[in-house]
Amino acid sequence: MVSATVPAAATPNAPAAAAATPTAPAEAPRRAAPTAPIGRIPVVDVFPVAEAGRFPAKAVAGEAFPVRATVFREGHDAVAATAVLVDPDGRDHSHALMVDIAPGLDRYEARLSPDREGLWSFRVEGWSDPWATWVHDATIKIAAGVDVELMLTEGALLLARAADRDEVPAEDAAVLRDAGSTLHDVHLSPDERLDVALADRVRDVLARTPLRDLVSPSPSYPLVVDRPLALAGAWYELFPRSHGARYDEYTGRWVSGTLRTAADELPRIAGMGFDVVYLTPIHPIGSSNRKGRNNSLLTEPGDPGSPYAIGSADGGHDAIEPTLGTFDDFDAFVARARELRLEVALDIALQCSPDHPWVTEHPDWFTTRADGSIAYAENPPKKYQDIYPLNFDNDPVGIATEIRRVLQVWIDHGVTLFRVDNPHTKPLDFWQWLLADVRKDHPEVIFLSEAFTRPAMMATLAKVGFHQSYTYFTWRNTKEELEEYLAEVSGDQGAWMRPSFWPTTHDILPPYLQASGGPGFAVRAVLAATGSPTWGIYSGYELVENVPRPGVEEQIDNEKYEFKPRDWSQAEHLGIALLLGNLNAIRRGHPALRQLRNLRVHPTSDDATVAFSKHLDAQHSPTGRADTVLVVVNLDPWNAREGTVEIDLAALGLPEQVTARDLLTHEEWTWGSSAFVRLDPAVRPAHILSLETP
């Protein structure tokens, strides 16, 4: 049992501080608080920074994340900027020369890459660039015959100053001194002398160790760095009770699968290349108001009820449903998963059955209605009569302390990830405290936010500490919707909100998949696996389970309310399981696909064909080689589509012609900046192409 102390400053729903006494009219106006002085070379609008650093930006070890700032100065002298990464020990870890990405707007960018987990920081240093200033002026003046010898002498003096610095290696210093001597050589023409100073070898030296004057650092801003699985991983969801469940003809009742029988599925899941096996709640299920099949209010004998109606006489969130087994069985499940290099995620749903021990022990943790009854959960028109939601207004510290204790129980039994059900219905200050407290003791633990709600809440849940977030991907279907959404999730919001793409969940079967069959399931799997570093599959996706319950976007005979054993031998002829395995293998073989903020949408001529690339420079790649993957998908699951894809090869650091190697079929083509594609969903709905220099 863990002792969780809620700090006063972070206590959920703590009373607001007393309002300041208004200033009397006769009192002299107060002087405004002093602001931080601006640097000699101003550095403003630093990114990624939220509310002046109130919420730290996010990265993972090995991720190349962008840093941007606006840097300028008075007059016409050249300026430049350096991004500096500071490690958890407070030492400068690395720096990167920033590139002007918006000429005329003074906007600079570089990418930094932390190499381990912890609380890091970063800053931007603006500086005057005397060498760039000289190059600009000398090029113009020497061409015009103005102050020629004076300009050459000033260049030689700059090179001598640059060469004399301690940080410049001897061989580089020699290059600079040699160029400086040439600038003094009156036997050469001014143009010849200038050409030597502007040679690539001189530029390369000054790019590595630039001559920086008037260095002006920005404030340092926080950066929290997690382990790589917080950014990139493949999740597989299952209901343990369905795996191994059987119908007993003699008794006429179902017999539940167990954690032991569910463990028998782990080799199949690992064989498809998944990283995480995610279990829906495994706690005791209440009997009061238990739901029957398809969310019916009427139950039949043997109906197992919803695992989200947590709590019975057998215990609450810190216990295991007896029909699933014991903690020994759970420990065996975790151990088997680890043997197969799978981590275990557990669904945390902070709600209770009417039979939960908390209801009798802490009735003040719930909402009591005027008639004395406890209010059950509602999301009109949906009603959840078998669930009582927690009310954090009455005893926030008591609730927070107990939930922290519950999480520790599962962490102690090997759970390393939590999928949190409906976190947007709980207070944000509670989440900020809880996630920080878990991080303090267990920085390896990852939390996925299942918040399909308004953008402000989703974004702030990410900022207060959730590592990953469900997204609107499930409902983005058209070319325009997908292009816009892919650009959005891989853009600036990626500094805080890491997306997790799920084609379906146990709650959601979108209309596109209801109508499109196997080809549609293939399309959405390709988009999810390549469009986001983290993606997930709900068990049964391999069998193209696409029949909805009439009038709602969820499956008929929903597994939330009944046992659902599956015949996995039927998956082979459908091909989706093979595709899932291929997608995960491709993701593991191409580090560009395990990054978020490197996605570029490419124009296509067909209105049902979407194309995007992911590129990783060699300097940030774990292989030491650049990696570029281009994905082209036919969104039409019924018809073949054809057209051209326009590829900005130069922006990807590639030559005018490349070898395009299809990672699904192993075919190869030579492509230029405009390529013709034809995709037939009956044969292949997509290309996943490695673009390589011939």
C-alpha positions in Angstrom: 0.0 0.0 0.0 1.5 3.3 -1.1 1.1 6.5 0.9 0.1 9.3 -1.4 0.3 12.7 0.0 -1.4 15.4 -2.0 0.6 18.6 -1.9 -1.4 21.6 -0.7 -0.4 23.6 -3.8 -1.7 20.9 -6.1 -4.7 19.7 -4.0 -7.6 19.0 -6.4 -10.3 21.6 -6.1 -8.5 23.5 -3.4 -10.3 26.7 -2.4 -9.4 29.8 -4.4 -7.2 32.3 -2.8 -8.9 35.3 -1.3 -9.4 38.2 -3.8 -7.0 41.1 -3.5 -8.3 44.2 -1.8 -9.2 46.8 -4.5 -7.0 49.8 -4.6 -8.7 52.9 -3.2 -9.4 55.7 -5.7 -7.2 58.2 -3.8 -4.2 55.8 -3.7 -1.4 56.4 -6.2 -1.4 54.0 -9.1 1.0 51.1 -8.6 4.0 50.7 -10.8 3.8 47.8 -13.2 5.9 44.8 -12.3 9.3 44.9 -14.1 9.5 42.6 -17.1 12.5 40.5 -18.0 15.1 42.5 -20.0 15.2 41.8 -23.7 18.6 40.6 -25.0 20.9 42.7 -27.1 19.8 40.4 -29.9 16.1 39.9 -29.3 14.8 36.3 -29.1 11.0 36.2 -29.0 8.1 33.8 -29.6 10.1 30.7 -28.7 8.5 27.3 -29.5 7.6 24.8 -28.0 6.5 26.9 -25.0 3.0 26.8 -23.4 2.0 29.6 -21.2 5.6 30.8 -20.5 6.6 27.3 -19.6 3.7 26.4 -17.3 3.3 23.1 -19.1 6.5 21.5 -20.3 7.0 20.4 -23.9 7.3 16.7 -24.6 9.9 14.5 -26.4 11.1 11.0 -26.1 14.7 9.7 -26.0 15.9 9.7 -29.6 13.2 12.0 -31.0 14.2 14.9 -33.1 11.9 17.7 -32.0 11.7 21.2 -33.6 12.7 24.4 -31.8 11.7 27.7 -33.3 12.2 31.4 -32.4 12.0 34.9 -33.9 15.4 36.5 -33.8 16.4 39.9 -35.2 18.3 43.1 -34.4 18.4 46.8 -35.2 20.1 47.9 -38.3 21.3 45.7 -41.2 24.0 43.4 -39.6 23.3 39.7 -40.0 22.0 37.7 -37.1 21.7 34.0 -36.4 20.5 31.7 -33.7 21.5 28.5 -31.9 19.1 26.0 -30.2 20.7 24.6 -27.0 19.5 21.4 -25.2 20.2 21.1 -21.5 20.3 17.7 -19.8 18.6 16.8 -16.5 21.9 17.6 -14.7 21.9 21.2 -15.9 24.7 20.7 -18.5 24.5 21.9 -22.1 24.0 18.6 -23.9 24.0 19.7 -27.6 23.3 22.6 -29.8 22.1 23.1 -33.3 22.5 26.0 -35.7 19.0 27.3 -36.6 17.9 27.8 -40.1 15.8 30.8 -41.4 12.6 29.1 -42.4 10.6 32.3 -43.2 12.9 34.8 -45.0 11.8 38.3 -44.2 10.0 37.2 -41.1 13.1 36.4 -39.0 11.8 33.0 -38.0 14.4 30.3 -37.2 14.2 26.6 -36.6 16.4 23.7 -35.6 15.9 20.1 -34.3 17.3 18.8 -31.1 17.4 15.2 -29.9 17.6 14.2 -26.2 19.2 10.8 -25.6 17.6 9.7 -22.3 14.6 10.2 -20.1 14.2 13.0 -17.5 13.4 16.6 -17.0 15.4 18.6 -19.6 15.3 22.2 -20.7 16.2 24.2 -23.8 16.9 27.7 -24.8 17.6 29.7 -27.9 20.6 32.0 -28.3 20.4 34.8 -30.7 23.7 36.3 -31.9 25.2 38.8 -34.2 26.9 37.1 -37.2 30.0 39.2 -38.2 31.1 36.8 -40.8 27.7 36.7 -42.6 27.6 40.5 -42.4 31.1 40.7 -44.0 30.2 38.2 -46.7 27.1 40.3 -47.7 29.0 43.6 -47.7 32.2 42.4 -49.3 30.4 40.6 -52.1 28.5 43.8 -53.0 31.4 46.3 -52.5 34.1 44.3 -54.3 31.8 43.7 -57.3 31.3 47.5 -57.3 34.9 48.4 -56.8 34.2 50.1 -53.5 36.6 49.9 -50.5 38.1 46.7 -52.0 41.3 46.4 -50.0 39.6 47.6 -46.8 36.9 44.9 -47.1 39.5 42.2 -47.8 41.6 43.3 -44.8 38.5 43.3 -42.5 37.7 39.7 -43.8 41.2 38.6 -43.0 41.0 40.0 -39.5 37.7 38.2 -38.9 39.2 34.9 -40.0 42.1 35.4 -37.8 39.8 36.1 -34.8 37.7 33.0 -35.7 40.8 30.8 -35.9 42.2 31.9 -32.5 39.3 30.5 -30.5 39.9 27.6 -28.2 37.0 25.6 -29.4 38.2 25.5 -33.0 40.1 22.3 -33.8 43.6 22.7 -35.1 42.8 21.5 -38.6 39.9 23.9 -38.9 41.9 26.8 -37.6 44.5 26.1 -40.3 41.7 26.3 -43.0 40.7 29.7 -41.6 44.2 31.1 -41.4 45.0 29.9 -44.9 42.0 31.7 -46.2 42.9 34.8 -44.2 46.4 34.8 -45.7 44.9 34.6 -49.2 42.8 37.7 -48.5 46.1 39.5 -47.9 47.7 38.2 -51.1 47.9 41.2 -53.4 49.3 39.0 -56.2 45.8 37.7 -56.7 42.8 39.6 -58.0 40.2 40.7 -55.5 37.7 38.3 -57.0 40.1 35.4 -56.6 40.9 36.3 -53.0 37.2 36.6 -52.3 36.4 33.2 -53.8 38.9 31.5 -51.5 37.2 33.1 -48.5 33.8 32.0 -49.7 34.9 28.4 -50.5 32.9 25.5 -49.1 35.7 24.4 -46.7 35.6 27.8 -45.0 31.8 27.8 -44.9 31.9 24.3 -43.4 34.3 25.3 -40.6 32.2 28.4 -39.7 29.1 26.4 -39.8 30.5 23.9 -37.2 32.0 26.6 -35.0 30.4 30.0 -36.0 31.9 33.3 -34.9 29.2 34.6 -32.5 29.1 38.2 -31.2 26.6 39.7 -28.7 25.2 36.2 -27.7 21.8 36.8 -26.1 20.1 33.7 -24.6 16.3 33.4 -24.2 15.0 32.0 -20.8 15.3 28.3 -20.4 12.1 26.3 -21.0 11.1 22.9 -19.6 11.1 19.7 -21.6 10.0 16.3 -20.2 11.6 13.4 -22.0 10.0 10.0 -21.8 11.0 6.5 -23.0 10.4 5.8 -26.8 7.2 3.8 -26.2 5.5 7.0 -25.0 5.7 8.2 -28.6 5.7 5.1 -30.8 4.1 1.7 -30.3 1.4 -0.7 -31.5 -1.4 -1.6 -29.1 -3.7 -4.6 -29.2 -6.9 -4.5 -27.2 -8.7 -7.6 -25.8 -11.4 -8.6 -23.3 -9.7 -11.4 -21.4 -12.9 -13.1 -20.6 -13.7 -13.8 -24.3 -10.5 -15.7 -24.9 -11.1 -19.2 -23.9 -14.8 -18.6 -23.2 -17.1 -21.5 -24.1 -20.8 -22.3 -24.1 -21.7 -25.3 -21.8 -24.4 -27.2 -23.6 -25.2 -29.2 -20.4 -25.8 -26.1 -18.2 -27.0 -23.8 -20.9 -24.6 -21.2 -19.7 -21.4 -19.6 -20.8 -18.1 -20.3 -19.0 -15.8 -17.4 -18.8 -12.3 -17.3 -20.3 -9.6 -16.5 -17.7 -6.3 -14.7 -17.5 -4.6 -18.1 -18.1 -6.6 -18.8 -21.3 -6.1 -15.2 -22.5 -2.4 -15.7 -22.1 -2.6 -18.4 -24.8 -3.4 -15.5 -27.2 -0.2 -13.7 -26.5 2.0 -15.5 -29.0 -0.4 -14.7 -31.8 -0.5 -11.0 -30.8 3.3 -10.9 -30.5 3.6 -12.6 -33.8 1.8 -9.7 -35.5 4.5 -7.4 -34.1 2.5 -5.5 -31.4 4.3 -3.9 -28.5 1.4 -3.6 -26.0 -1.4 -5.9 -25.0 -4.2 -3.7 -23.5 -6.8 -5.3 -21.2 -10.2 -3.8 -20.6 -11.1 -3.7 -16.9 -10.5 -7.0 -15.1 -12.1 -6.0 -11.8 -15.1 -7.6 -10.1 -18.4 -6.7 -11.9 -21.4 -5.6 -10.0 -24.8 -7.3 -10.2 -27.1 -4.3 -9.5 -28.6 -3.0 -12.7 -26.3 -5.3 -14.6 -26.6 -4.7 -18.4 -27.6 -7.6 -20.7 -26.7 -8.2 -24.3 -26.5 -5.1 -26.5 -26.8 -2.8 -23.6 -30.2 -4.1 -22.6 -31.7 -3.4 -19.2 -32.9 -7.0 -19.1 -30.3 -9.7 -18.2 -30.4 -13.4 -18.8 -28.9 -15.9 -16.4 -25.2 -16.0 -17.0 -24.9 -12.6 -18.6 -21.4 -11.4 -17.5 -22.3 -7.7 -17.4 -20.1 -4.8 -18.5 -16.5 -4.8 -17.1 -16.9 -1.0 -16.8 -19.5 -1.5 -14.0 -16.7 -2.0 -11.5 -17.1 -3.4 -8.0 -18.9 -6.1 -6.1 -18.7 -7.9 -2.8 -15.4 -9.4 -4.2 -13.7 -6.0 -4.3 -13.2 -2.9 -6.3 -10.5 -1.4 -8.5 -7.7 -3.2 -6.6 -9.2 -6.6 -7.1 -9.7 -9.2 -9.9 -13.0 -10.6 -11.2 -13.1 -14.1 -9.7 -14.1 -15.7 -12.9 -10.9 -14.4 -14.5 -8.6 -15.8 -11.8 -6.3 -14.5 -9.1 -3.3 -12.2 -8.8 -1.1 -15.2 -9.4 -2.9 -15.7 -12.7 -2.4 -12.0 -13.5 1.3 -12.2 -12.7 1.6 -15.2 -14.9 -0.1 -13.3 -17.7 2.4 -10.4 -17.3 5.3 -12.7 -17.2 4.3 -14.5 -20.4 3.8 -11.1 -22.1 7.3 -10.0 -21.1 8.8 -13.3 -22.5 7.2 -12.3 -25.8 8.4 -8.6 -25.5 4.9 -7.3 -24.9 4.1 -4.8 -22.2 0.7 -4.9 -20.4 -1.7 -2.0 -20.4 -4.7 -1.9 -18.1 -7.9 0.1 -18.6 -8.6 2.4 -15.6 -12.2 3.5 -15.4 -12.8 5.7 -12.4 -16.4 4.8 -11.8 -18.3 2.3 -9.7 -21.0 -0.3 -9.8 -23.6 0.3 -7.1 -22.0 -2.7 -5.4 -18.5 -1.2 -5.2 -17.1 -1.1 -1.6 -16.6 2.7 -2.1 -20.3 3.2 -2.3 -20.9 2.1 1.3 -17.5 3.1 2.7 -17.4 6.6 1.1 -21.0 7.6 0.0 -19.8 11.2 -0.1 -17.6 10.3 -3.1 -20.8 10.2 -5.2 -23.6 12.6 -6.2 -26.8 12.2 -4.1 -30.0 13.4 -5.8 -32.9 15.1 -4.2 -34.7 11.8 -3.5 -31.7 10.4 -1.7 -30.6 8.1 -4.5 -27.1 8.1 -6.0 -27.0 9.5 -9.5 -25.9 7.1 -12.2 -23.8 8.0 -15.2 -25.5 9.7 -18.2 -24.3 11.0 -21.5 -27.7 11.9 -23.0 -29.3 10.1 -24.7 -27.0 7.3 -23.4 -27.7 6.1 -19.8 -25.4 3.9 -17.7 -27.7 2.6 -14.9 -25.0 0.2 -13.8 -22.4 2.9 -13.1 -22.0 5.6 -10.5 -19.5 8.4 -11.4 -17.2 9.8 -8.8 -17.9 13.3 -7.5 -14.6 15.1 -6.8 -16.2 18.1 -5.2 -16.8 16.6 -1.8 -13.6 14.8 -0.8 -11.0 15.5 -3.6 -8.0 14.6 -1.4 -9.5 11.3 -0.2 -10.5 10.3 -3.7 -7.1 11.2 -5.2 -5.2 9.4 -2.5 -7.2 6.2 -3.0 -6.8 6.3 -6.7 -3.1 6.7 -6.4 -3.0 3.7 -4.1 -5.0 1.6 -6.6 -2.6 2.5 -9.4 0.3 1.4 -7.3 -1.3 -2.0 -6.8 -1.2 -2.6 -10.6 2.2 -1.1 -11.1 3.5 -3.4 -8.4 2.1 -6.3 -10.5 3.8 -5.3 -13.7 1.5 -2.9 -15.4 3.5 -0.3 -17.3 0.7 1.5 -19.2 -2.8 2.7 -18.4 -5.5 3.5 -20.8 -7.7 5.9 -18.9 -11.4 5.8 -19.6 -13.2 9.2 -20.0 -10.5 11.3 -18.3 -12.3 14.5 -19.4 -15.1 13.8 -16.9 -12.6 14.2 -14.0 -10.9 17.5 -12.8 -7.8 18.6 -14.6 -6.0 19.5 -11.3 -6.5 16.0 -10.1 -4.9 14.6 -13.2 -2.0 17.0 -13.0 -1.2 15.9 -9.5 -1.8 12.2 -10.0 0.3 12.0 -13.2 3.2 14.0 -11.7 3.1 11.8 -8.5 3.3 8.6 -10.6 6.0 10.0 -12.8 8.1 10.9 -9.7 8.2 7.3 -8.5 7.7 5.4 -11.8 8.8 7.5 -14.8 8.4 4.5 -17.0 4.6 4.3 -16.7 2.7 5.6 -19.6 -0.9 7.0 -19.6 -3.2 7.1 -22.7 -6.1 9.5 -22.5 -9.4 8.2 -24.0 -11.0 11.6 -24.3 -13.1 12.0 -27.4 -14.3 15.4 -26.5 -13.8 19.1 -27.2 -10.3 20.1 -28.5 -9.5 22.4 -25.5 -10.0 19.6 -23.0 -8.1 17.1 -25.1 -5.2 19.4 -25.5 -5.1 20.4 -21.8 -5.2 16.8 -20.7 -2.1 16.2 -22.8 -0.4 19.3 -21.3 -1.0 18.4 -17.7 0.7 15.0 -18.2 -1.0 12.4 -20.3 1.6 10.8 -22.5 -0.8 9.9 -25.4 -4.2 10.8 -26.6 -7.0 9.2 -28.6 -7.9 11.4 -31.6 -10.6 12.2 -34.1 -8.8 10.1 -36.7 -11.6 7.5 -36.4 -14.0 9.9 -38.1 -11.7 11.5 -40.7 -12.4 9.8 -44.0 -12.2 12.1 -47.0 -9.0 13.2 -48.7 -9.4 16.7 -47.5 -10.3 15.7 -43.9 -7.3 13.3 -43.7 -4.8 15.8 -45.2 -5.9 18.5 -42.8 -5.9 16.2 -39.8 -2.5 14.6 -40.5 -0.9 18.0 -40.8 -2.6 19.1 -37.6 -1.6 16.2 -35.3 2.0 16.3 -36.6 2.3 20.0 -36.4 2.7 22.3 -33.4 0.3 20.5 -31.1 2.6 17.5 -31.3 4.8 19.3 -28.7 2.3 18.3 -26.1 -0.3 15.9 -27.5 0.9 12.6 -28.9 -1.8 11.0 -31.1 -2.9 7.4 -31.0 -4.8 6.3 -34.1 -7.4 3.6 -33.7 -9.6 2.5 -36.7 -12.2 1.0 -34.3 -12.6 0.5 -30.6 -15.0 -1.6 -28.5 -17.2 1.5 -28.4 -16.9 2.7 -32.0 -17.5 1.2 -35.4 -17.5 4.1 -37.8 -19.8 4.2 -40.8 -16.9 3.9 -43.3 -16.0 0.5 -41.9 -19.6 -0.6 -41.6 -19.9 -0.3 -45.4 -16.5 -1.0 -46.8 -15.6 -4.6 -45.7 -12.1 -6.0 -46.0 -10.7 -3.3 -48.3 -11.9 -0.5 -46.0 -10.3 -2.3 -43.0 -7.0 -2.5 -44.9 -7.2 1.2 -45.8 -7.8 2.3 -42.3 -5.0 0.1 -40.9 -2.5 1.5 -43.3 -3.5 5.1 -42.5 -3.4 4.4 -38.7 -0.1 2.5 -38.7 1.8 5.0 -40.9 0.1 8.3 -40.0 0.8 8.1 -36.3 3.7 6.7 -34.3 1.2 5.1 -31.9 -1.7 3.1 -33.2 -4.1 0.5 -31.9 -6.3 -2.4 -33.0 -9.3 -3.8 -31.2 -9.4 -7.6 -31.1 -11.5 -8.9 -34.0 -10.3 -6.4 -36.5 -8.5 -9.3 -38.2 -12.0 -10.8 -38.8 -13.4 -7.7 -40.4 -16.1 -7.4 -37.7 -18.2 -4.6 -39.3 -21.9 -5.3 -38.5 -23.4 -2.5 -36.4 -26.1 -2.5 -33.8 -29.0 -0.7 -35.6 -28.9 3.1 -35.1 -25.5 3.3 -33.4 -21.8 3.4 -34.3 -20.9 0.2 -32.5 -20.8 -3.5 -33.2 -23.8 -5.7 -32.8 -23.5 -8.2 -30.0 -21.0 -5.9 -28.3 -18.3 -7.6 -26.3 -18.8 -5.1 -23.5 -22.0 -7.1 -22.5 -21.3 -10.7 -23.5 -18.6 -13.3 -24.2 -17.2 -13.2 -27.7 -14.9 -16.1 -28.5 -13.5 -16.0 -32.0 -12.3 -18.5 -34.6 -8.9 -17.0 -35.6 -8.5 -19.6 -38.3 -10.9 -17.6 -40.4 -8.5 -14.6 -40.4 -6.0 -16.2 -42.7 -8.1 -15.9 -45.9 -9.1 -12.3 -45.1 -5.5 -11.2 -45.1 -5.9 -8.4 -42.5 -3.8 -10.2 -39.9 -1.0 -10.6 -42.4 -1.3 -6.9 -43.2 -1.1 -6.0 -39.5 2.0 -8.0 -39.1 3.6 -6.4 -42.2 2.7 -2.9 -41.1 4.3 -3.4 -37.7 7.4 -4.9 -39.3 7.7 -1.9 -41.6 7.3 0.5 -38.7 10.1 -1.3 -36.8 12.4 -1.2 -39.9 11.9 2.5 -40.6 12.6 4.9 -37.8 10.9 7.8 -39.8 7.6 6.1 -39.1 8.2 6.1 -35.4 8.5 9.9 -35.4 5.6 12.4 -35.2 6.7 15.8 -36.2 8.2 14.9 -39.6 5.1 14.4 -41.7 4.6 16.2 -45.1 1.4 16.0 -47.2 2.0 15.7 -50.9 -0.6 16.8 -53.6 -2.3 14.2 -55.7 -4.5 14.7 -58.8 -7.2 12.2 -57.7 -9.8 13.2 -55.1 -9.7 9.8 -53.3 -5.9 9.4 -53.2 -4.0 10.8 -50.3 -0.2 10.9 -50.1 2.2 11.8 -47.3 5.8 11.2 -46.4 7.8 10.9 -43.3 11.5 11.8 -43.4 14.3 11.5 -40.8 17.7 13.0 -41.4 20.8 10.8 -41.0 22.0 12.8 -38.0 18.8 12.0 -36.1 18.4 8.4 -37.3 19.4 5.5 -35.0 20.8 3.8 -38.0 23.0 6.7 -39.0 21.2 6.7 -42.4 18.5 9.0 -43.7 15.1 7.4 -43.9 12.2 8.5 -46.1 8.9 6.7 -46.4 6.1 7.8 -48.8 2.6 6.5 -48.2 0.0 6.6 -51.0 -3.5 5.4 -50.2 -6.7 4.9 -52.2 -9.5 5.9 -49.9 -12.1 4.4 -52.2 -12.7 0.8 -51.0 -14.8 -0.1 -54.0 -13.0 1.3 -57.1 -9.6 1.5 -58.6 -8.1 5.0 -58.6 -5.3 6.5 -60.5 -3.5 9.8 -60.8 -0.2 11.6 -60.1 1.6 12.3 -56.9 3.7 15.4 -56.7 6.7 14.9 -54.5 8.9 17.7 -53.2 12.1 15.6 -53.4 14.4 18.6 -52.6 12.5 19.3 -49.4 13.1 15.7 -48.4 16.8 16.0 -49.1 16.6 13.7 -52.1 17.9 13.9 -55.7 15.7 14.5 -58.8 15.3 10.8 -59.3 14.9 8.1 -56.6 14.3 4.4 -56.3 10.8 3.9 -54.9 10.7 0.4 -53.2 7.3 -0.8 -52.1 7.7 -2.2 -48.6 4.5 -4.3 -48.9 5.1 -5.9 -52.3 8.9 -5.5 -52.7 8.4 -4.0 -56.2 10.7 -1.1 -57.3 10.3 1.8 -59.6 12.4 4.9 -60.6 10.4 8.0 -59.7 10.9 11.7 -60.2 9.0 14.6 -58.7 5.8 13.6 -60.4 4.8 9.9 -60.3 1.8 8.0 -61.7 0.0 5.6 -59.4 -2.9 3.2 -59.8 -4.3 1.5 -56.7 -7.0 -1.2 -56.9 -8.5 -2.0 -53.5 -9.2 -5.5 -54.5 -5.4 -6.0 -55.1 -3.6 -3.4 -53.0 -5.2 -0.3 -51.5 -1.8 1.5 -50.8 1.8 1.9 -51.6 4.2 2.2 -48.6 7.4 3.2 -50.4 11.0 3.6 -49.2 12.5 6.5 -51.3 16.2 5.8 -51.7 19.0 7.4 -53.7 19.8 5.2 -56.7 
